[in-house]
Structures are given as structure tokens and as C-alpha cells.
């Protein structure tokens, strides 16, 4: 008499956590964008290294349907996502934030929204740091952010003296700084630490006049641009380990140069008092100069290359469709003309 074999229950997490994180990394790298909320501000989150700041990528977002497999898998996967996420803002307009001027700030913290789930966001927890000696004061709640990328539009508004060109992104940057400051003031013992902030903008003077290290950049305005941008964010009271500055070509909106900021630890006298002295070290230069200048290439991710390939293929198909339509119109015009000649 045959016996029915017992059902074998496959455990939900048979692999070690390290291997599961590698799987999550692979899945998130293939579709890295998720919407998020930074103290109420609508940001996008990008997992891992983001080589290009093009907002067109967001139109190619793939929904993370596998996250909806189970609550336990979603919670664990999001822990890995939070660890490697970059907060991305592509400005300069924040109409939803400005509204009628009566902005209600959500100062509870940071959260991620998963498309396809209920509106309840998933909070990003903070870390509690205890002082070495309890007599030194209360414990600090630290909100750690791996990376911020803030695009603020036309950099002409941040030159010294500034030029009235394009949309002014100052109001948006002030909103972000105010939100960060209020996020700390709401909880006096809460600190916000950012490992890297990359300030981004575009300029139509990118190839004009010597600027950094004698190379043509923005006609001597590059340092003024970064200094004026940083002044606004300094009011937020956020700890930042590394600053970067990225300039896009104003005509193509494609990233051309990236600088790492090296502070010298001293101040310089200026008309407005004292200012930090710093160097802008060129780490990416996509321009190909005729003169013998080092061309520092950018490393593009697989996701970036796939999106570029998809756009090129889409453009090729559109051109072929336009050519077919034009050929058909030409044939119709030829038939009409032939009919007229016969008549």
C-alpha cells in the first residue's frame, strides 16, 4: 500500500542574510528608483551609484512588484535599500510644496513609498547615540543619509554678481534648508548627518573662459556658484562629510564636469565678512578639448547604459516611422499629381 508523501514546506528565507542582500542588490540595481518623503518633501530615492542626473530616467521606472511577495521580505529588502539609497531632487519647481504658502511640514522623519501598496509609507529609522558619560547630556538621535543630490536649475542666478537668466531655484533650496532645520528643531537632540551632498545645476558658460586650474569652465564663476549655494544650506545645521559640485551643459542638460570640494580649514576676508577657503578638484570631465587636457571619463552603470540604449532605439524607431509616413505622403502626392495630368 503506497503512502502519500508528506508535504515539504520550503522555508521563506533559506539563504544566509549576506546572500539575500546580494539578491536584493541585484534587483534594486535593475530598477533603482522609489518615491520617498524627506520630512515631507517629495524626493526620489535611487539605489546605489547614480552616474547621470538625467530626469528622463524617472519615466523608465520599473515597479518593484517582487516587494509585494510578503511583508517580511519587503521589510528586510527595504533595510538593504535604505542602506544604499541616494536622495534625489530634480528641481527647480516645487509647486506642490509652495501651494498657498501654508505648508504643513511632516517633521517625523524619512520614509519610502512602495507603488502598489496602501498610502502608508515605510519609515526610515534613526540611530540613537548615547553619550560616553550620561552626565554630559541626553542621548542624540542621528538621522544618517548616505547621499543627497540637489539640482537647482540655472547657475547664472548663483554667480557673483548674479545674472537674471532662467528660473531661480533659490526659493526651493531655502525650502529644503528650512525643512532640514525644522526637522532638527522639532527634536532638539536630533542630528542629521549626510555623508555626501552633490549640488547640481546647468550653465551656458560651461566652455567659456579659464576658471578652475586654468581650464575653461564658467568664466571664473565656478567657486562663486558653489559658495553661494552652500551658504543657503549652511543655515540648516546639517553635518556633511563631503561636498561635490556638478555642472551640466545648459544646452543639452547632460553632465559635463564634477568637482570634489576640498576645504583648507581657513577663512578669507570678503566684503560680507569671512568666507571658507576651498579648492574644487576636478574628478569628472566629459568634455573633449582640442588642447592636451586630461579627459577624465565617467563610469556609467548598467542601468544607465540600458536606458540610453532604450532611448536611442526609441529615437531610431520614431525616425523610421516618420520616414515611412513621409514616403507614404510622397506616394499619395505623386498619385494625385498623376491623376491631374491624365485629366
C-alpha positions in Angstrom: 0.0 0.0 0.0 1.5 3.3 -1.1 1.8 6.1 1.3 1.2 9.7 0.4 4.5 11.6 0.9 4.4 14.4 3.5 4.4 17.9 2.1 7.7 19.6 2.3 7.4 23.2 3.4 10.1 25.4 1.7 11.4 27.9 4.3 10.8 31.6 3.3 14.4 32.6 3.9 16.6 29.5 3.2 19.7 31.6 2.3 22.0 33.4 4.7 21.3 37.1 5.1 24.5 38.1 3.2 23.4 36.2 0.1 19.9 37.6 0.4 21.4 41.1 0.4 23.2 40.3 -2.8 20.0 39.3 -4.4 18.3 42.5 -3.2 21.2 44.5 -4.6 20.8 42.9 -8.0 17.1 43.5 -8.1 17.3 47.1 -6.9 20.2 47.9 -9.3 17.9 46.8 -12.2 15.2 49.2 -11.1 16.7 51.6 -8.6 14.1 54.4 -8.2 11.4 54.6 -5.5 9.4 57.6 -4.3 10.2 58.9 -0.9 9.4 61.7 1.6 12.2 63.7 3.4 10.5 65.4 6.3 7.5 65.9 4.0 9.5 67.0 0.9 8.8 64.8 -2.2 12.1 63.3 -3.1 13.0 60.3 -5.3 15.4 57.6 -4.0 18.0 55.9 -6.1 19.7 52.7 -5.0 23.5 52.6 -5.4 25.8 54.7 -7.6 23.9 57.2 -9.9 26.3 58.2 -12.7 24.0 60.7 -14.6 21.5 63.2 -13.3 19.1 63.0 -16.2 15.5 63.1 -15.0 14.3 61.2 -18.1 15.3 58.0 -16.2 12.3 58.5 -14.0 10.0 57.9 -16.9 11.6 54.4 -17.2 10.9 53.3 -13.7 10.0 49.7 -13.2 7.6 48.9 -10.4 9.1 46.7 -7.7 6.3 44.1 -7.7 8.5 41.4 -6.1 8.5 43.5 -2.9 4.8 42.7 -2.5 5.6 39.0 -2.1 5.3 39.2 1.7 5.6 41.7 4.5 8.7 40.0 6.0 10.5 40.1 2.6 9.6 43.7 2.0 10.8 44.8 5.4 14.1 43.0 5.0 14.7 44.2 1.4 13.9 47.8 2.3 16.6 47.7 5.0 19.1 47.0 2.3 17.6 49.6 0.1 17.8 52.3 2.8 21.4 51.4 3.4 22.4 52.2 -0.2 19.8 54.8 -1.2 20.6 58.3 -2.5 18.0 61.1 -2.1 17.5 62.8 -5.4 15.8 66.1 -6.0 15.4 67.4 -9.6 14.2 71.0 -9.4 13.8 73.8 -9.5 10.0 74.0 -9.2 8.2 72.7 -6.0 4.7 73.9 -6.8 3.2 71.2 -4.6 5.3 72.4 -1.7 4.8 76.1 -2.1 1.0 75.8 -2.7 -0.7 78.7 -0.9 2.3 79.3 1.3 0.7 77.4 4.2 3.0 74.4 4.0 2.4 71.7 6.7 5.7 70.1 7.4 5.9 66.4 8.3 8.8 66.5 10.7 8.5 62.9 11.9 11.4 61.9 9.6 12.2 60.0 6.4 10.0 57.4 4.6 9.7 55.3 1.4 6.5 54.7 -0.6 6.1 51.4 -2.4 3.9 51.8 -5.6 1.1 49.3 -5.4 0.7 49.4 -1.6 -1.6 51.4 0.6 -0.6 55.1 1.2 1.2 54.3 4.5 4.9 54.9 3.9 7.7 52.8 5.4 9.7 54.9 7.9 13.5 55.1 7.8 14.6 54.7 11.3 17.2 56.9 13.1 20.1 55.8 15.2 20.3 56.6 18.9 23.8 57.7 20.1 24.4 57.5 23.8 27.0 60.0 25.2 30.1 58.4 26.8 29.1 59.8 30.1 25.4 60.3 31.0 26.3 63.5 32.8 27.4 65.0 29.5 23.8 65.3 28.3 20.9 63.4 26.8 21.3 60.8 24.0 21.3 62.1 20.4 19.0 60.7 17.7 21.0 60.7 14.5 19.4 60.6 11.0 22.1 59.3 8.7 21.7 59.9 4.9 24.2 58.3 2.6 23.9 60.8 -0.2 21.9 63.9 -1.3 21.8 65.1 -4.9 20.1 68.5 -5.3 19.5 70.1 -8.7 18.7 73.8 -8.5 18.4 74.9 -12.2 20.3 77.7 -13.9 23.6 78.6 -12.1 23.6 82.1 -13.5 21.5 83.1 -10.5 24.3 82.0 -8.2 27.1 83.9 -9.8 28.7 87.0 -8.3 27.2 89.3 -9.4 24.2 87.1 -10.3 22.6 87.2 -13.7 18.8 87.1 -14.3 18.8 84.1 -16.5 16.4 81.1 -16.4 14.3 80.0 -13.4 15.5 81.0 -9.9 16.0 77.9 -7.7 16.8 79.9 -4.6 13.4 79.6 -3.1 13.4 75.8 -3.4 16.9 75.5 -1.9 15.8 77.7 1.0 12.7 75.4 1.5 15.0 72.4 1.7 17.3 74.1 4.2 14.4 75.3 6.3 12.9 71.8 6.3 16.2 70.3 7.5 16.5 73.0 10.2 12.9 72.4 11.4 13.5 68.7 11.4 16.2 69.2 13.9 14.4 71.9 15.9 11.4 69.6 16.3 13.6 67.3 18.3 16.4 69.3 19.8 18.6 66.2 20.3 18.1 65.0 16.7 21.0 65.5 14.3 21.0 65.0 10.6 24.3 63.6 9.1 24.8 63.4 5.4 27.8 61.6 4.0 27.8 63.4 0.7 25.9 66.3 -0.8 26.2 66.9 -4.5 24.9 70.3 -5.7 23.9 70.3 -9.3 23.0 72.9 -11.9 23.4 73.9 -15.5 25.3 76.7 -17.1 25.5 78.2 -20.6 29.1 79.4 -19.9 30.5 75.9 -19.3 33.1 76.2 -22.0 33.9 79.9 -21.6 36.9 81.5 -20.0 39.6 80.0 -17.7 38.3 79.1 -14.3 39.4 76.0 -12.3 43.1 75.0 -12.7 43.3 77.3 -15.7 40.7 75.2 -17.6 37.8 76.8 -19.4 34.8 76.2 -17.2 32.5 79.1 -16.3 34.5 82.2 -16.8 35.8 82.4 -13.3 32.4 81.9 -11.6 32.6 78.2 -10.5 33.8 79.0 -7.0 31.2 81.8 -6.6 28.4 79.4 -7.7 29.3 76.7 -5.2 30.0 79.2 -2.3 26.6 80.9 -2.8 24.8 77.6 -3.0 26.5 76.2 0.2 25.7 79.4 2.2 21.9 78.6 1.9 22.4 75.0 3.1 24.7 76.0 5.9 21.7 77.5 7.7 20.2 74.0 8.0 22.8 73.0 10.6 23.4 69.6 8.9 26.7 67.7 9.4 28.2 67.0 5.9 31.3 64.9 5.4 31.9 65.5 1.7 30.6 68.2 -0.8 30.5 67.8 -4.5 29.6 70.2 -7.3 28.3 69.1 -10.7 27.7 71.4 -13.7 25.5 70.4 -16.7 25.7 71.8 -20.2 22.8 74.3 -20.4 22.0 73.4 -24.0 21.9 69.6 -23.6 21.4 69.2 -19.9 24.0 66.5 -19.9 26.5 66.4 -17.1 30.0 67.6 -18.1 32.1 68.2 -15.0 32.1 67.1 -11.4 34.2 68.6 -8.6 35.1 67.4 -5.2 35.3 70.2 -2.7 38.5 70.3 -0.5 38.2 72.8 2.4 41.5 74.3 3.5 40.5 74.9 7.1 40.9 78.6 7.0 38.8 81.6 6.1 39.3 84.5 3.8 38.2 88.1 4.2 35.5 89.3 1.9 33.1 92.2 1.5 30.5 90.3 3.6 32.9 89.2 6.3 34.8 86.0 6.3 34.4 83.0 3.9 35.7 79.5 3.9 38.7 78.9 1.6 38.4 75.8 -0.5 39.6 74.1 -3.7 37.5 72.5 -6.4 39.2 69.3 -7.5 38.1 68.1 -10.9 37.1 64.4 -10.8 35.0 64.0 -13.9 35.5 65.9 -17.2 33.3 64.7 -20.1 34.5 67.5 -22.4 37.0 66.6 -25.2 39.3 69.6 -25.6 41.4 70.2 -28.6 44.3 71.3 -26.3 46.1 68.5 -24.4 43.9 68.4 -21.3 43.3 65.2 -19.4 39.9 63.7 -20.2 38.5 62.1 -17.0 35.8 59.7 -18.1 32.7 58.8 -16.1 31.9 55.2 -15.2 28.3 54.5 -16.3 26.2 51.9 -14.6 24.5 49.0 -16.5 21.1 50.6 -15.7 22.3 53.9 -17.3 23.6 52.2 -20.4 20.3 50.2 -20.8 18.3 53.4 -20.5 20.5 55.2 -23.1 20.2 52.2 -25.4 16.4 52.2 -25.0 16.2 55.9 -25.8 18.4 55.5 -28.9 16.3 52.6 -30.1 13.1 54.6 -29.5 14.5 57.6 -31.4 15.5 55.2 -34.2 12.0 53.8 -34.4 10.5 57.2 -34.4 12.7 58.4 -37.2 11.9 55.2 -39.2 8.2 55.8 -38.6 8.5 59.4 -39.7 10.4 58.4 -42.8 7.6 55.8 -43.7 4.9 58.4 -43.2 6.8 60.9 -45.3 7.3 58.2 -48.0 3.6 57.4 -48.0 2.6 61.1 -48.3 5.0 61.5 -51.2 3.4 58.5 -52.9 -0.1 59.9 -52.4 1.0 63.3 -53.7 2.5 61.6 -56.8 -0.7 59.7 -57.4 -2.7 62.9 -57.1 -0.4 64.7 -59.5 -0.5 61.8 -62.0 -4.4 61.9 -61.9 -4.3 65.6 -62.6 -2.1 65.2 -65.6 -4.3 62.5 -67.1 -7.3 64.7 -66.7 
